[in-house]
């Protein structure tokens, strides 16, 4: 069987930077905590855990002092930095520059329009780490919109500023639908900010082509990754013989029967080494 790994798949620069900084820091400090999974891929999290990275949740974070904590590419709200300052926590900040720029834009917009009773909308997943960090810039006053229907439940005051942003990893086409609806509801007054990271949306276009070029697609991704779910749905739509795996033991021999060309792709959180391992295993099968 011919097995090809999609060259555009794998870590985006934001995740590459976070993992690299974690590896470097692990060589320097005795204990390195990471607030939340450094990447939504359990195989990569286990690899880094073996090097000494300790994943903690927010509750544990708020019990710490005098230690080193890594902030992952998703970013965090201001309250996390304030706690660190008061409790002598050394922060290794690997917030992706794209997310940092978005946080800044939201904060500035909030400071600008809050005195006028302005309303900020963020298209994103409620409780997602990046969204928590973005909402923190508005003092947790933004409306988090998961889909178009959510807009129906909000009483929008169109005589006051209305501004829309998006979590960086959302689908561009769904964002466009939502923007259209918000524009209609506000009679064109809403200010729309397309803040979707092209590291994800451009891959969707490439994946459409890649998935059609192969008989079978093995999509490698973590169960908790939003962009893995989204990119996998693109593959499945364009090639019904697409399968989602998180590790090599998920592969099934019967999937490959009658096929000659297998394509492997992954999310922005899928490590290259894992796709290589999956490729080797498919060749053995
Ligand atoms: S997907 Fe984009 S915003 Fe998110 S970490 Fe990667 S480069 Fe940064």
py3Dmol code that shows the C-alpha trace and the ligand (Angstrom):
import py3Dmol

protein = """\
ATOM      1  CA  UNK A   1       0.000   0.000   0.000  1.00  0.00           C
ATOM      2  CA  UNK A   2       1.166   3.475  -0.829  1.00  0.00           C
ATOM      3  CA  UNK A   3       1.051   5.594   2.337  1.00  0.00           C
ATOM      4  CA  UNK A   4       1.442   9.350   2.201  1.00  0.00           C
ATOM      5  CA  UNK A   5       1.542  11.823   5.087  1.00  0.00           C
ATOM      6  CA  UNK A   6      -0.003  15.201   4.317  1.00  0.00           C
ATOM      7  CA  UNK A   7       2.899  17.655   4.486  1.00  0.00           C
ATOM      8  CA  UNK A   8       0.604  20.465   5.622  1.00  0.00           C
ATOM      9  CA  UNK A   9      -0.661  18.510   8.657  1.00  0.00           C
ATOM     10  CA  UNK A  10       0.783  18.563  12.141  1.00  0.00           C
ATOM     11  CA  UNK A  11       1.669  21.257  14.664  1.00  0.00           C
ATOM     12  CA  UNK A  12       1.003  24.864  13.721  1.00  0.00           C
ATOM     13  CA  UNK A  13       3.673  27.392  14.684  1.00  0.00           C
ATOM     14  CA  UNK A  14       1.800  28.299  17.898  1.00  0.00           C
ATOM     15  CA  UNK A  15       1.894  24.722  19.185  1.00  0.00           C
ATOM     16  CA  UNK A  16       5.441  24.099  17.927  1.00  0.00           C
ATOM     17  CA  UNK A  17       6.586  27.104  19.946  1.00  0.00           C
ATOM     18  CA  UNK A  18       4.750  25.978  23.114  1.00  0.00           C
ATOM     19  CA  UNK A  19       6.206  22.454  22.958  1.00  0.00           C
ATOM     20  CA  UNK A  20       9.717  23.757  22.218  1.00  0.00           C
ATOM     21  CA  UNK A  21       9.587  26.167  25.168  1.00  0.00           C
ATOM     22  CA  UNK A  22       8.317  23.380  27.432  1.00  0.00           C
ATOM     23  CA  UNK A  23      11.177  21.104  26.397  1.00  0.00           C
ATOM     24  CA  UNK A  24      13.750  23.869  26.941  1.00  0.00           C
ATOM     25  CA  UNK A  25      12.305  24.833  30.327  1.00  0.00           C
ATOM     26  CA  UNK A  26      12.172  21.227  31.511  1.00  0.00           C
ATOM     27  CA  UNK A  27      15.963  21.158  31.187  1.00  0.00           C
ATOM     28  CA  UNK A  28      16.298  24.225  33.428  1.00  0.00           C
ATOM     29  CA  UNK A  29      13.714  23.954  36.214  1.00  0.00           C
ATOM     30  CA  UNK A  30      13.141  21.146  38.683  1.00  0.00           C
ATOM     31  CA  UNK A  31       9.343  21.225  38.450  1.00  0.00           C
ATOM     32  CA  UNK A  32       7.388  22.657  35.540  1.00  0.00           C
ATOM     33  CA  UNK A  33       3.618  22.881  35.756  1.00  0.00           C
ATOM     34  CA  UNK A  34       1.397  23.462  32.736  1.00  0.00           C
ATOM     35  CA  UNK A  35      -2.051  24.953  33.178  1.00  0.00           C
ATOM     36  CA  UNK A  36      -4.251  22.526  31.189  1.00  0.00           C
ATOM     37  CA  UNK A  37      -3.095  20.082  28.529  1.00  0.00           C
ATOM     38  CA  UNK A  38      -0.246  21.737  26.646  1.00  0.00           C
ATOM     39  CA  UNK A  39      -1.793  20.439  23.438  1.00  0.00           C
ATOM     40  CA  UNK A  40      -5.087  18.598  22.801  1.00  0.00           C
ATOM     41  CA  UNK A  41      -3.294  15.376  22.020  1.00  0.00           C
ATOM     42  CA  UNK A  42      -2.961  12.793  24.770  1.00  0.00           C
ATOM     43  CA  UNK A  43       0.021  11.053  23.114  1.00  0.00           C
ATOM     44  CA  UNK A  44       2.054  14.267  23.056  1.00  0.00           C
ATOM     45  CA  UNK A  45       0.929  15.127  26.590  1.00  0.00           C
ATOM     46  CA  UNK A  46       2.181  11.699  27.783  1.00  0.00           C
ATOM     47  CA  UNK A  47       5.503  12.180  26.003  1.00  0.00           C
ATOM     48  CA  UNK A  48       6.044  15.537  27.743  1.00  0.00           C
ATOM     49  CA  UNK A  49       4.795  14.146  31.055  1.00  0.00           C
ATOM     50  CA  UNK A  50       7.566  11.555  30.820  1.00  0.00           C
ATOM     51  CA  UNK A  51      10.047  14.417  30.501  1.00  0.00           C
ATOM     52  CA  UNK A  52       8.616  15.863  33.727  1.00  0.00           C
ATOM     53  CA  UNK A  53       5.827  18.249  32.662  1.00  0.00           C
ATOM     54  CA  UNK A  54       3.036  18.290  35.235  1.00  0.00           C
ATOM     55  CA  UNK A  55      -0.404  19.152  33.907  1.00  0.00           C
ATOM     56  CA  UNK A  56      -2.590  20.972  36.432  1.00  0.00           C
ATOM     57  CA  UNK A  57      -6.104  22.371  36.481  1.00  0.00           C
ATOM     58  CA  UNK A  58      -7.203  25.840  37.630  1.00  0.00           C
ATOM     59  CA  UNK A  59      -8.044  24.661  41.136  1.00  0.00           C
ATOM     60  CA  UNK A  60      -4.541  23.284  41.625  1.00  0.00           C
ATOM     61  CA  UNK A  61      -3.032  26.430  40.072  1.00  0.00           C
ATOM     62  CA  UNK A  62      -4.754  28.568  42.696  1.00  0.00           C
ATOM     63  CA  UNK A  63      -3.104  26.561  45.460  1.00  0.00           C
ATOM     64  CA  UNK A  64       0.432  27.102  44.126  1.00  0.00           C
ATOM     65  CA  UNK A  65       3.144  29.604  44.968  1.00  0.00           C
ATOM     66  CA  UNK A  66       6.903  29.953  44.361  1.00  0.00           C
ATOM     67  CA  UNK A  67       6.998  27.734  41.310  1.00  0.00           C
ATOM     68  CA  UNK A  68       7.106  27.802  37.500  1.00  0.00           C
ATOM     69  CA  UNK A  69       3.989  27.473  35.380  1.00  0.00           C
ATOM     70  CA  UNK A  70       3.766  27.302  31.609  1.00  0.00           C
ATOM     71  CA  UNK A  71       0.831  28.995  29.893  1.00  0.00           C
ATOM     72  CA  UNK A  72      -0.056  27.174  26.687  1.00  0.00           C
ATOM     73  CA  UNK A  73      -0.784  28.547  23.219  1.00  0.00           C
ATOM     74  CA  UNK A  74      -4.510  29.073  23.996  1.00  0.00           C
ATOM     75  CA  UNK A  75      -3.651  31.876  26.415  1.00  0.00           C
ATOM     76  CA  UNK A  76      -5.239  32.769  29.755  1.00  0.00           C
ATOM     77  CA  UNK A  77      -7.333  35.591  31.224  1.00  0.00           C
ATOM     78  CA  UNK A  78      -5.696  38.459  33.197  1.00  0.00           C
ATOM     79  CA  UNK A  79      -6.736  36.901  36.541  1.00  0.00           C
ATOM     80  CA  UNK A  80      -4.207  34.084  36.000  1.00  0.00           C
ATOM     81  CA  UNK A  81      -1.332  36.571  35.612  1.00  0.00           C
ATOM     82  CA  UNK A  82      -2.554  38.573  38.624  1.00  0.00           C
ATOM     83  CA  UNK A  83      -2.526  35.449  40.788  1.00  0.00           C
ATOM     84  CA  UNK A  84       0.985  34.610  39.564  1.00  0.00           C
ATOM     85  CA  UNK A  85       2.275  38.048  40.485  1.00  0.00           C
ATOM     86  CA  UNK A  86       0.865  37.878  44.007  1.00  0.00           C
ATOM     87  CA  UNK A  87       2.113  34.347  44.613  1.00  0.00           C
ATOM     88  CA  UNK A  88       5.648  34.507  43.167  1.00  0.00           C
ATOM     89  CA  UNK A  89       4.823  32.211  40.285  1.00  0.00           C
ATOM     90  CA  UNK A  90       7.258  32.399  37.419  1.00  0.00           C
ATOM     91  CA  UNK A  91       5.219  32.298  34.206  1.00  0.00           C
ATOM     92  CA  UNK A  92       6.570  30.809  30.998  1.00  0.00           C
ATOM     93  CA  UNK A  93       4.145  32.336  28.571  1.00  0.00           C
ATOM     94  CA  UNK A  94       3.711  30.421  25.321  1.00  0.00           C
ATOM     95  CA  UNK A  95       0.449  32.107  24.325  1.00  0.00           C
ATOM     96  CA  UNK A  96       0.377  32.013  20.530  1.00  0.00           C
ATOM     97  CA  UNK A  97       1.123  35.450  19.019  1.00  0.00           C
ATOM     98  CA  UNK A  98      -2.139  35.192  17.024  1.00  0.00           C
ATOM     99  CA  UNK A  99      -4.124  34.683  20.241  1.00  0.00           C
ATOM    100  CA  UNK A 100      -2.176  37.438  22.035  1.00  0.00           C
ATOM    101  CA  UNK A 101      -3.024  39.896  19.273  1.00  0.00           C
ATOM    102  CA  UNK A 102      -6.692  38.884  19.486  1.00  0.00           C
ATOM    103  CA  UNK A 103      -6.733  39.295  23.288  1.00  0.00           C
ATOM    104  CA  UNK A 104      -5.279  42.787  22.858  1.00  0.00           C
ATOM    105  CA  UNK A 105      -7.847  43.711  20.212  1.00  0.00           C
ATOM    106  CA  UNK A 106     -10.723  42.524  22.398  1.00  0.00           C
ATOM    107  CA  UNK A 107      -9.350  44.343  25.472  1.00  0.00           C
ATOM    108  CA  UNK A 108      -8.984  47.605  23.553  1.00  0.00           C
ATOM    109  CA  UNK A 109     -12.484  47.268  22.079  1.00  0.00           C
ATOM    110  CA  UNK A 110     -13.906  46.549  25.516  1.00  0.00           C
ATOM    111  CA  UNK A 111     -12.236  49.590  27.069  1.00  0.00           C
ATOM    112  CA  UNK A 112     -13.487  51.671  24.192  1.00  0.00           C
ATOM    113  CA  UNK A 113     -17.141  50.608  24.069  1.00  0.00           C
ATOM    114  CA  UNK A 114     -17.917  49.472  27.631  1.00  0.00           C
ATOM    115  CA  UNK A 115     -18.571  53.056  28.846  1.00  0.00           C
ATOM    116  CA  UNK A 116     -21.237  53.350  26.106  1.00  0.00           C
ATOM    117  CA  UNK A 117     -22.880  50.062  27.043  1.00  0.00           C
ATOM    118  CA  UNK A 118     -21.364  48.309  24.009  1.00  0.00           C
ATOM    119  CA  UNK A 119     -21.834  44.575  23.503  1.00  0.00           C
ATOM    120  CA  UNK A 120     -19.043  42.195  22.557  1.00  0.00           C
ATOM    121  CA  UNK A 121     -19.874  38.836  20.969  1.00  0.00           C
ATOM    122  CA  UNK A 122     -17.352  36.009  20.747  1.00  0.00           C
ATOM    123  CA  UNK A 123     -18.085  33.098  18.433  1.00  0.00           C
ATOM    124  CA  UNK A 124     -16.559  30.126  20.233  1.00  0.00           C
ATOM    125  CA  UNK A 125     -17.038  27.146  22.482  1.00  0.00           C
ATOM    126  CA  UNK A 126     -18.211  27.955  25.997  1.00  0.00           C
ATOM    127  CA  UNK A 127     -15.581  26.902  28.536  1.00  0.00           C
ATOM    128  CA  UNK A 128     -12.865  26.419  25.899  1.00  0.00           C
ATOM    129  CA  UNK A 129      -9.547  27.664  27.308  1.00  0.00           C
ATOM    130  CA  UNK A 130      -8.982  30.194  24.535  1.00  0.00           C
ATOM    131  CA  UNK A 131     -12.513  31.568  24.934  1.00  0.00           C
ATOM    132  CA  UNK A 132     -12.039  31.887  28.698  1.00  0.00           C
ATOM    133  CA  UNK A 133      -8.870  33.895  27.998  1.00  0.00           C
ATOM    134  CA  UNK A 134     -10.648  36.097  25.446  1.00  0.00           C
ATOM    135  CA  UNK A 135     -13.665  36.726  27.641  1.00  0.00           C
ATOM    136  CA  UNK A 136     -11.321  37.639  30.481  1.00  0.00           C
ATOM    137  CA  UNK A 137     -10.300  40.694  28.434  1.00  0.00           C
ATOM    138  CA  UNK A 138     -13.890  41.974  28.726  1.00  0.00           C
ATOM    139  CA  UNK A 139     -14.151  41.330  32.445  1.00  0.00           C
ATOM    140  CA  UNK A 140     -16.237  38.281  31.490  1.00  0.00           C
ATOM    141  CA  UNK A 141     -19.006  40.398  29.994  1.00  0.00           C
ATOM    142  CA  UNK A 142     -18.934  39.129  26.393  1.00  0.00           C
ATOM    143  CA  UNK A 143     -21.734  37.036  24.917  1.00  0.00           C
ATOM    144  CA  UNK A 144     -20.303  33.663  23.915  1.00  0.00           C
ATOM    145  CA  UNK A 145     -22.061  32.383  20.812  1.00  0.00           C
ATOM    146  CA  UNK A 146     -21.780  28.709  19.938  1.00  0.00           C
ATOM    147  CA  UNK A 147     -24.084  28.810  16.918  1.00  0.00           C
ATOM    148  CA  UNK A 148     -26.480  31.083  15.093  1.00  0.00           C
ATOM    149  CA  UNK A 149     -29.427  30.039  17.271  1.00  0.00           C
ATOM    150  CA  UNK A 150     -27.758  31.540  20.352  1.00  0.00           C
ATOM    151  CA  UNK A 151     -28.268  34.984  18.838  1.00  0.00           C
ATOM    152  CA  UNK A 152     -32.047  34.547  19.086  1.00  0.00           C
ATOM    153  CA  UNK A 153     -31.875  34.407  22.875  1.00  0.00           C
ATOM    154  CA  UNK A 154     -30.065  37.727  23.225  1.00  0.00           C
ATOM    155  CA  UNK A 155     -31.769  41.053  23.375  1.00  0.00           C
ATOM    156  CA  UNK A 156     -29.362  43.142  21.319  1.00  0.00           C
ATOM    157  CA  UNK A 157     -29.471  46.896  21.780  1.00  0.00           C
ATOM    158  CA  UNK A 158     -28.718  48.174  18.303  1.00  0.00           C
ATOM    159  CA  UNK A 159     -28.410  51.746  19.515  1.00  0.00           C
ATOM    160  CA  UNK A 160     -25.219  50.778  21.326  1.00  0.00           C
ATOM    161  CA  UNK A 161     -22.003  49.409  19.765  1.00  0.00           C
ATOM    162  CA  UNK A 162     -22.056  45.727  18.769  1.00  0.00           C
ATOM    163  CA  UNK A 163     -18.780  43.986  17.929  1.00  0.00           C
ATOM    164  CA  UNK A 164     -18.160  40.378  16.897  1.00  0.00           C
ATOM    165  CA  UNK A 165     -14.925  38.375  17.267  1.00  0.00           C
ATOM    166  CA  UNK A 166     -14.196  34.677  16.850  1.00  0.00           C
ATOM    167  CA  UNK A 167     -12.197  32.006  18.630  1.00  0.00           C
ATOM    168  CA  UNK A 168      -9.219  31.396  16.313  1.00  0.00           C
ATOM    169  CA  UNK A 169      -9.960  27.761  15.501  1.00  0.00           C
ATOM    170  CA  UNK A 170     -13.604  27.992  14.425  1.00  0.00           C
ATOM    171  CA  UNK A 171     -14.980  27.189  10.978  1.00  0.00           C
ATOM    172  CA  UNK A 172     -14.778  30.146   8.602  1.00  0.00           C
ATOM    173  CA  UNK A 173     -18.002  29.272   6.775  1.00  0.00           C
ATOM    174  CA  UNK A 174     -20.011  29.026  10.019  1.00  0.00           C
ATOM    175  CA  UNK A 175     -18.488  32.316  11.162  1.00  0.00           C
ATOM    176  CA  UNK A 176     -19.611  33.912   7.901  1.00  0.00           C
ATOM    177  CA  UNK A 177     -23.173  32.636   8.428  1.00  0.00           C
ATOM    178  CA  UNK A 178     -23.175  33.987  11.956  1.00  0.00           C
ATOM    179  CA  UNK A 179     -21.817  37.361  10.819  1.00  0.00           C
ATOM    180  CA  UNK A 180     -24.573  37.604   8.250  1.00  0.00           C
ATOM    181  CA  UNK A 181     -27.236  36.938  10.849  1.00  0.00           C
ATOM    182  CA  UNK A 182     -25.764  39.439  13.323  1.00  0.00           C
ATOM    183  CA  UNK A 183     -25.514  42.050  10.582  1.00  0.00           C
ATOM    184  CA  UNK A 184     -29.186  41.525   9.733  1.00  0.00           C
ATOM    185  CA  UNK A 185     -30.278  41.640  13.360  1.00  0.00           C
ATOM    186  CA  UNK A 186     -28.417  44.889  13.962  1.00  0.00           C
ATOM    187  CA  UNK A 187     -29.468  46.455  10.653  1.00  0.00           C
ATOM    188  CA  UNK A 188     -25.867  46.566   9.503  1.00  0.00           C
ATOM    189  CA  UNK A 189     -24.548  48.263  12.635  1.00  0.00           C
ATOM    190  CA  UNK A 190     -22.484  45.333  14.017  1.00  0.00           C
ATOM    191  CA  UNK A 191     -18.745  45.559  13.517  1.00  0.00           C
ATOM    192  CA  UNK A 192     -17.532  42.157  12.300  1.00  0.00           C
ATOM    193  CA  UNK A 193     -13.968  41.031  13.045  1.00  0.00           C
ATOM    194  CA  UNK A 194     -12.899  37.857  11.280  1.00  0.00           C
ATOM    195  CA  UNK A 195     -10.279  36.607  13.732  1.00  0.00           C
ATOM    196  CA  UNK A 196     -10.065  32.997  12.572  1.00  0.00           C
ATOM    197  CA  UNK A 197      -6.515  31.693  12.332  1.00  0.00           C
ATOM    198  CA  UNK A 198      -5.642  30.751   8.774  1.00  0.00           C
ATOM    199  CA  UNK A 199      -3.412  27.930  10.056  1.00  0.00           C
ATOM    200  CA  UNK A 200      -6.676  26.022  10.502  1.00  0.00           C
ATOM    201  CA  UNK A 201      -8.974  27.398   7.811  1.00  0.00           C
ATOM    202  CA  UNK A 202      -6.330  27.140   5.049  1.00  0.00           C
ATOM    203  CA  UNK A 203      -5.788  23.530   6.001  1.00  0.00           C
ATOM    204  CA  UNK A 204      -9.445  22.835   5.422  1.00  0.00           C
ATOM    205  CA  UNK A 205      -9.021  23.849   1.770  1.00  0.00           C
ATOM    206  CA  UNK A 206      -5.886  21.732   1.394  1.00  0.00           C
ATOM    207  CA  UNK A 207      -7.499  18.773   3.133  1.00  0.00           C
ATOM    208  CA  UNK A 208     -10.397  18.758   0.707  1.00  0.00           C
ATOM    209  CA  UNK A 209      -7.904  18.134  -2.100  1.00  0.00           C
ATOM    210  CA  UNK A 210      -5.745  15.689  -0.138  1.00  0.00           C
ATOM    211  CA  UNK A 211      -8.683  13.548   0.973  1.00  0.00           C
ATOM    212  CA  UNK A 212      -9.990  13.249  -2.588  1.00  0.00           C
ATOM    213  CA  UNK A 213      -6.560  12.182  -3.850  1.00  0.00           C
ATOM    214  CA  UNK A 214      -6.468   9.057  -1.642  1.00  0.00           C
ATOM    215  CA  UNK A 215      -8.571   5.893  -1.447  1.00  0.00           C
ATOM    216  CA  UNK A 216      -8.646   6.008   2.333  1.00  0.00           C
ATOM    217  CA  UNK A 217      -7.840   8.741   4.846  1.00  0.00           C
ATOM    218  CA  UNK A 218      -6.570   8.141   8.355  1.00  0.00           C
ATOM    219  CA  UNK A 219      -7.033  11.308  10.367  1.00  0.00           C
ATOM    220  CA  UNK A 220      -4.817  11.407  13.463  1.00  0.00           C
ATOM    221  CA  UNK A 221      -6.056  13.651  16.250  1.00  0.00           C
ATOM    222  CA  UNK A 222      -6.794  14.011  19.944  1.00  0.00           C
ATOM    223  CA  UNK A 223     -10.345  13.396  21.155  1.00  0.00           C
ATOM    224  CA  UNK A 224     -10.405  16.802  22.913  1.00  0.00           C
ATOM    225  CA  UNK A 225      -9.194  18.854  19.969  1.00  0.00           C
ATOM    226  CA  UNK A 226     -11.748  21.190  18.338  1.00  0.00           C
ATOM    227  CA  UNK A 227      -9.699  21.693  15.206  1.00  0.00           C
ATOM    228  CA  UNK A 228      -9.185  17.906  14.874  1.00  0.00           C
ATOM    229  CA  UNK A 229     -12.955  17.409  14.891  1.00  0.00           C
ATOM    230  CA  UNK A 230     -13.450  20.187  12.384  1.00  0.00           C
ATOM    231  CA  UNK A 231     -10.685  19.080   9.995  1.00  0.00           C
ATOM    232  CA  UNK A 232     -11.764  15.454  10.231  1.00  0.00           C
ATOM    233  CA  UNK A 233     -15.305  16.467   9.212  1.00  0.00           C
ATOM    234  CA  UNK A 234     -13.810  18.066   6.074  1.00  0.00           C
ATOM    235  CA  UNK A 235     -12.025  14.787   5.216  1.00  0.00           C
ATOM    236  CA  UNK A 236     -15.107  12.659   5.885  1.00  0.00           C
ATOM    237  CA  UNK A 237     -17.249  14.936   3.731  1.00  0.00           C
ATOM    238  CA  UNK A 238     -14.829  14.697   0.812  1.00  0.00           C
ATOM    239  CA  UNK A 239     -13.857  11.058   1.252  1.00  0.00           C
ATOM    240  CA  UNK A 240     -16.381   8.785   3.049  1.00  0.00           C
ATOM    241  CA  UNK A 241     -13.551   6.280   3.676  1.00  0.00           C
ATOM    242  CA  UNK A 242     -12.020   8.558   6.310  1.00  0.00           C
ATOM    243  CA  UNK A 243     -11.310   7.266   9.798  1.00  0.00           C
ATOM    244  CA  UNK A 244     -10.371   9.108  12.995  1.00  0.00           C
ATOM    245  CA  UNK A 245      -7.640   7.581  15.176  1.00  0.00           C
ATOM    246  CA  UNK A 246      -5.798   8.869  18.207  1.00  0.00           C
ATOM    247  CA  UNK A 247      -3.125   6.186  18.277  1.00  0.00           C
ATOM    248  CA  UNK A 248      -1.967   3.192  16.266  1.00  0.00           C
ATOM    249  CA  UNK A 249      -3.979   0.648  18.246  1.00  0.00           C
ATOM    250  CA  UNK A 250      -7.199   2.268  16.890  1.00  0.00           C
ATOM    251  CA  UNK A 251      -6.329   1.134  13.333  1.00  0.00           C
ATOM    252  CA  UNK A 252      -8.398  -1.721  11.920  1.00  0.00           C
ATOM    253  CA  UNK A 253      -7.062  -4.033   9.215  1.00  0.00           C
ATOM    254  CA  UNK A 254     -10.404  -4.342   7.416  1.00  0.00           C
ATOM    255  CA  UNK A 255     -10.505  -0.581   6.718  1.00  0.00           C
ATOM    256  CA  UNK A 256      -7.694  -1.001   4.183  1.00  0.00           C
ATOM    257  CA  UNK A 257      -9.024  -3.980   2.227  1.00  0.00           C
ATOM    258  CA  UNK A 258      -9.243  -3.276  -1.507  1.00  0.00           C
ATOM    259  CA  UNK A 259      -7.442   0.063  -1.248  1.00  0.00           C
ATOM    260  CA  UNK A 260      -4.057   1.053  -2.663  1.00  0.00           C
ATOM    261  CA  UNK A 261      -3.466   4.663  -1.593  1.00  0.00           C
ATOM    262  CA  UNK A 262      -3.743   5.718   2.030  1.00  0.00           C
ATOM    263  CA  UNK A 263      -3.396   9.336   3.123  1.00  0.00           C
ATOM    264  CA  UNK A 264      -2.566  10.408   6.675  1.00  0.00           C
ATOM    265  CA  UNK A 265      -3.430  13.818   7.968  1.00  0.00           C
ATOM    266  CA  UNK A 266      -3.852  15.500  11.310  1.00  0.00           C
ATOM    267  CA  UNK A 267      -4.789  18.606  13.243  1.00  0.00           C
ATOM    268  CA  UNK A 268      -2.676  21.571  14.345  1.00  0.00           C
ATOM    269  CA  UNK A 269      -2.240  19.651  17.608  1.00  0.00           C
ATOM    270  CA  UNK A 270      -1.109  16.353  16.038  1.00  0.00           C
ATOM    271  CA  UNK A 271       2.627  15.669  16.447  1.00  0.00           C
ATOM    272  CA  UNK A 272       4.589  14.673  13.336  1.00  0.00           C
ATOM    273  CA  UNK A 273       6.150  11.697  15.121  1.00  0.00           C
ATOM    274  CA  UNK A 274       2.703  10.219  15.766  1.00  0.00           C
ATOM    275  CA  UNK A 275       1.698  10.455  12.096  1.00  0.00           C
ATOM    276  CA  UNK A 276       5.018   8.738  11.212  1.00  0.00           C
ATOM    277  CA  UNK A 277       4.253   5.901  13.641  1.00  0.00           C
ATOM    278  CA  UNK A 278       0.768   5.478  12.183  1.00  0.00           C
ATOM    279  CA  UNK A 279       2.253   5.377   8.647  1.00  0.00           C
ATOM    280  CA  UNK A 280       4.673   2.624   9.690  1.00  0.00           C
ATOM    281  CA  UNK A 281       1.870   0.613  11.248  1.00  0.00           C
ATOM    282  CA  UNK A 282      -0.307   0.907   8.128  1.00  0.00           C
ATOM    283  CA  UNK A 283       2.573  -0.384   6.003  1.00  0.00           C
ATOM    284  CA  UNK A 284       2.897  -3.387   8.371  1.00  0.00           C
ATOM    285  CA  UNK A 285      -0.842  -4.057   8.125  1.00  0.00           C
TER     286      UNK A 285
END
"""
ligand_1 = """\
8
LIG
S -4.117 27.411 15.389
Fe -3.381 29.468 14.939
S -3.946 30.646 16.758
Fe -4.075 28.509 17.333
S -2.073 28.043 18.208
Fe -1.999 27.503 16.040
S -1.119 29.327 15.030
Fe -1.858 29.940 17.045
"""
view = py3Dmol.view(width=600, height=400)
view.addModel(protein, "pdb")
view.setStyle({"model": 0}, {"cartoon": {"style": "trace"}})
view.addModel(ligand_1, "xyz")
view.setStyle({"model": 1}, {"stick": {}})
view.zoomTo()
view.show()
